[in-house]
């Protein structure tokens, strides 16, 4: 198995709904380091798993829609608590859609 991981980051603002979140129900900021891994059982004819430059650019583009934003104002995220886990899924889904395109 071969795996390549790229990294970027985002800084966001958001709040949560629900007593389980305690003081995080109030508006607050967070910085997330985002790792995206690409894996393959074999290398391609060029000896790579993924074009690192292209993958990094796509991740950066996906994150640009979230970076320096108040996620509470994003219609695509309306009605969701944008927990770390929810954001990880949103980012992974958007990156996968970008890769398919």
C-alpha positions as CSV (number, residue, x, y, z in Angstrom):
1,X,0.0,0.0,0.0
2,X,1.3,3.4,-0.9
3,X,-0.1,6.6,0.7
4,X,0.6,10.3,0.1
5,X,-0.7,12.9,2.5
6,X,-1.0,16.6,1.9
7,X,-1.7,19.3,4.4
8,X,-3.4,22.7,4.6
9,X,-5.3,24.7,7.2
10,X,-8.5,26.8,7.7
11,X,-9.5,29.4,10.3
12,X,-13.2,29.6,10.9
13,X,-15.8,31.0,13.2
14,X,-19.0,29.2,14.3
15,X,-21.2,28.3,17.2
16,X,-23.0,25.1,18.2
17,X,-26.6,24.3,19.2
18,X,-27.2,22.0,22.2
19,X,-26.3,22.0,25.9
20,X,-23.7,19.2,25.3
21,X,-21.5,21.9,23.7
22,X,-21.4,24.1,26.8
23,X,-19.7,27.4,26.2
24,X,-19.0,26.5,22.6
25,X,-22.7,27.4,22.0
26,X,-21.4,30.9,21.8
27,X,-19.6,32.3,18.7
28,X,-16.0,31.2,18.7
29,X,-13.1,30.7,16.4
30,X,-11.1,27.6,15.5
31,X,-8.1,26.7,13.4
32,X,-8.0,23.3,11.8
33,X,-5.1,21.5,10.3
34,X,-6.5,19.5,7.4
35,X,-4.7,16.4,6.1
36,X,-5.9,14.6,3.0
37,X,-4.5,11.2,2.2
38,X,-4.5,9.4,-1.1
39,X,-3.8,5.7,-1.2
40,X,-3.2,3.0,-3.8
41,X,-2.1,-0.6,-3.8
42,X,0.1,0.2,-6.8
43,X,2.0,3.1,-8.3
44,X,1.0,4.4,-11.7
45,X,3.2,4.4,-14.8
46,X,5.0,7.5,-13.5
47,X,5.7,5.9,-10.1
48,X,3.2,8.1,-8.2
49,X,-0.1,7.7,-6.2
50,X,-1.3,11.2,-6.9
51,X,0.0,14.5,-8.5
52,X,0.9,16.2,-5.2
53,X,0.8,19.7,-6.8
54,X,-2.7,19.2,-8.2
55,X,-4.0,17.5,-5.1
56,X,-2.7,20.4,-3.0
57,X,-4.3,23.0,-5.3
58,X,-7.6,21.1,-5.2
59,X,-7.5,20.9,-1.4
60,X,-6.7,24.6,-1.1
61,X,-9.6,25.5,-3.4
62,X,-12.0,23.3,-1.3
63,X,-10.8,25.0,1.9
64,X,-11.0,28.5,0.4
65,X,-14.8,28.2,0.5
66,X,-14.6,27.8,4.3
67,X,-11.5,29.8,5.3
68,X,-12.0,33.0,7.3
69,X,-15.7,32.5,7.2
70,X,-18.5,32.3,9.8
71,X,-19.8,28.9,9.1
72,X,-23.1,29.8,10.7
73,X,-23.8,32.0,7.7
74,X,-23.1,29.3,5.1
75,X,-26.3,28.1,3.5
76,X,-24.7,24.8,2.6
77,X,-24.1,24.1,6.3
78,X,-27.4,25.5,7.6
79,X,-29.0,23.5,10.4
80,X,-25.8,21.6,11.2
81,X,-23.4,21.8,14.1
82,X,-20.1,22.2,12.3
83,X,-18.2,19.9,14.6
84,X,-14.7,18.7,13.6
85,X,-16.3,15.5,12.4
86,X,-18.9,17.3,10.2
87,X,-16.3,19.5,8.8
88,X,-14.0,16.5,8.0
89,X,-16.9,14.9,6.1
90,X,-17.8,18.1,4.2
91,X,-14.1,18.6,3.2
92,X,-13.7,15.0,2.2
93,X,-16.8,15.0,0.1
94,X,-16.0,18.2,-1.6
95,X,-12.4,17.1,-2.3
96,X,-13.7,13.8,-3.7
97,X,-16.2,15.7,-5.9
98,X,-13.3,17.9,-7.1
99,X,-11.1,14.9,-7.9
100,X,-13.9,13.2,-9.9
101,X,-14.4,16.4,-11.9
